[in-house]
Amino acid sequence: MIKISIESMFEIWYISIGLSIFAGLLSAIILAEFARLRSTFGGRILLIFTALAILMVAQNVTYSFSFMMWSNDRNPIYVYPSLTMAIIDAIIISILFYYTIKY
């Protein structure tokens, strides 16, 4: 059986917060790209993409603040789901960023 110390839980919070900030930065870059495309080409679909990018930035800012508030709690009920949320969010935003910049 693997024992997890309190210090490793604290490091997991650093990872969760770092991934959330990373995804937030990528979301802001995606927002800037969609805004640039919208000013160049216009169109309703780019307006929808820009609105979705704004929601992604807001979501990542909310995740960052919530992870920072929860970081004092060492309860695994909060630690591991938060880490899972941060990982999934960072992966999805990274894939979206890749395809947005590539095409």
BELJO-V208387 format. One record per residue. RES is the residue in one letter. SS is DSSP state (helix for helix, strand for strand, loop for the rest). PHI is phi in degrees with one decimal (* if undefined). D_FIRST is the distance of its C-alpha to the first C-alpha in whole Angstrom. Layout:
res->{RES/RES}
ss->{SS/SS}
phi->{PHI/PHI}
d_first->{D_FIRST/D_FIRST}
This chain:
res->{M/I/K/I/S/I/E/S/M/F/E/I/W/Y/I/S/I/G/L/S/I/F/A/G/L/L/S/A/I/I/L/A/E/F/A/R/L/R/S/T/F/G/G/R/I/L/L/I/F/T/A/L/A/I/L/M/V/A/Q/N/V/T/Y/S/F/S/F/M/M/W/S/N/D/R/N/P/I/Y/V/Y/P/S/L/T/M/A/I/I/D/A/I/I/I/S/I/L/F/Y/Y/T/I/K/Y}
ss->{loop/loop/loop/loop/loop/helix/helix/helix/helix/helix/helix/helix/helix/helix/helix/helix/helix/helix/helix/helix/helix/helix/helix/helix/helix/helix/helix/helix/helix/helix/helix/helix/helix/helix/helix/helix/helix/helix/helix/helix/helix/loop/loop/helix/helix/helix/helix/helix/helix/helix/helix/helix/helix/helix/helix/helix/helix/helix/helix/helix/helix/helix/helix/helix/helix/helix/helix/helix/helix/helix/loop/loop/loop/loop/loop/helix/helix/helix/helix/helix/helix/helix/helix/helix/helix/helix/helix/helix/helix/helix/helix/helix/helix/helix/helix/helix/helix/helix/helix/helix/helix/helix/loop}
phi->{*/-92.3/-98.6/-109.2/-84.0/-65.1/-63.5/-69.9/-64.0/-64.6/-68.6/-64.1/-63.7/-60.4/-65.0/-61.3/-66.4/-62.9/-64.1/-66.0/-67.0/-59.6/-65.2/-64.8/-65.0/-63.4/-63.8/-65.8/-66.7/-62.9/-59.6/-62.8/-66.0/-65.4/-65.1/-65.7/-64.3/-65.7/-71.2/-80.1/-105.8/73.0/107.9/-73.0/-65.9/-70.8/-65.1/-64.7/-62.5/-65.0/-63.9/-65.4/-66.0/-62.8/-65.5/-65.3/-63.9/-62.5/-63.1/-70.5/-65.9/-63.4/-58.7/-60.1/-65.9/-68.7/-66.2/-66.9/-70.5/-81.1/-66.0/-79.0/-90.2/-95.9/-71.3/-61.5/-62.9/-94.5/-68.8/-72.1/-62.9/-65.7/-63.7/-63.6/-60.7/-65.5/-66.1/-62.6/-63.1/-64.9/-65.9/-63.7/-66.1/-64.3/-65.5/-62.1/-61.7/-58.9/-73.8/-68.6/-75.2/-67.9/-107.9}
d_first->{0/4/6/10/13/16/18/16/17/20/20/19/22/24/23/24/27/28/28/30/33/33/33/36/38/38/39/42/43/43/45/47/48/48/51/53/53/54/57/58/58/58/57/55/52/51/52/49/47/48/47/43/43/44/41/38/39/39/36/34/36/35/31/32/33/30/27/29/30/26/25/25/23/19/18/16/18/21/19/17/20/23/21/21/25/26/25/27/30/30/30/32/34/34/35/38/39/39/42/44/44/45/47}
